[in-house]
Amino acid sequence: MKRTIRIAILIVGLVGTFMAAAAPLVPAADGGPLILCPPRSTHCQSSLPT
């Protein structure tokens, strides 16, 4: 019984790994606006249009 549970957990982990690897990649937004906030600051600089 314990062996069956262990095998089932391992199979679920392997299948989940392959499903995550097979998922299509989302393109990154390179060159996009950056929101920069200094640590413990109440004012943030943003390059977003207002």
One Martini backbone bead per residue (centre of mass of N, CA, C, O) as a GRO file, in nm:
protein
   50
    1MET     BB    1   0.060   0.062  -0.022
    2LYS     BB    2   0.299   0.256   0.008
    3ARG     BB    3   0.414   0.210  -0.275
    4THR     BB    4   0.169   0.317  -0.433
    5ILE     BB    5   0.179   0.605  -0.323
    6ARG     BB    6   0.467   0.674  -0.414
    7ILE     BB    7   0.424   0.625  -0.716
    8ALA     BB    8   0.195   0.829  -0.755
    9ILE     BB    9   0.356   1.080  -0.671
   10LEU     BB   10   0.580   1.053  -0.885
   11ILE     BB   11   0.397   1.063  -1.135
   12VAL     BB   12   0.273   1.339  -1.080
   13GLY     BB   13   0.544   1.489  -1.086
   14LEU     BB   14   0.627   1.413  -1.376
   15VAL     BB   15   0.377   1.516  -1.526
   16GLY     BB   16   0.396   1.809  -1.422
   17THR     BB   17   0.672   1.870  -1.546
   18PHE     BB   18   0.593   1.819  -1.846
   19MET     BB   19   0.361   2.027  -1.855
   20ALA     BB   20   0.537   2.276  -1.786
   21ALA     BB   21   0.738   2.238  -2.029
   22ALA     BB   22   0.497   2.243  -2.258
   23ALA     BB   23   0.441   2.520  -2.213
   24PRO     BB   24   0.399   2.815  -2.333
   25LEU     BB   25   0.572   3.094  -2.388
   26VAL     BB   26   0.600   3.411  -2.258
   27PRO     BB   27   0.659   3.709  -2.360
   28ALA     BB   28   0.865   3.958  -2.294
   29ALA     BB   29   0.876   4.303  -2.188
   30ASP     BB   30   1.093   4.456  -2.357
   31GLY     BB   31   1.143   4.794  -2.291
   32GLY     BB   32   0.975   4.871  -2.072
   33PRO     BB   33   0.843   5.009  -1.816
   34LEU     BB   34   0.974   5.144  -1.512
   35ILE     BB   35   0.933   5.098  -1.163
   36LEU     BB   36   1.092   5.317  -0.930
   37CYS     BB   37   1.177   5.238  -0.586
   38PRO     BB   38   1.290   5.334  -0.313
   39PRO     BB   39   1.365   5.257  -0.016
   40ARG     BB   40   1.145   5.389   0.194
   41SER     BB   41   0.945   5.539  -0.013
   42THR     BB   42   0.683   5.769  -0.128
   43HIS     BB   43   0.841   5.810  -0.400
   44CYS     BB   44   0.787   5.746  -0.747
   45GLN     BB   45   0.932   5.648  -1.043
   46SER     BB   46   0.793   5.689  -1.376
   47SER     BB   47   0.757   5.595  -1.737
   48LEU     BB   48   0.469   5.647  -1.746
   49PRO     BB   49   0.203   5.765  -1.887
   50THR     BB   50  -0.037   6.037  -1.784
   0.00000   0.00000   0.00000
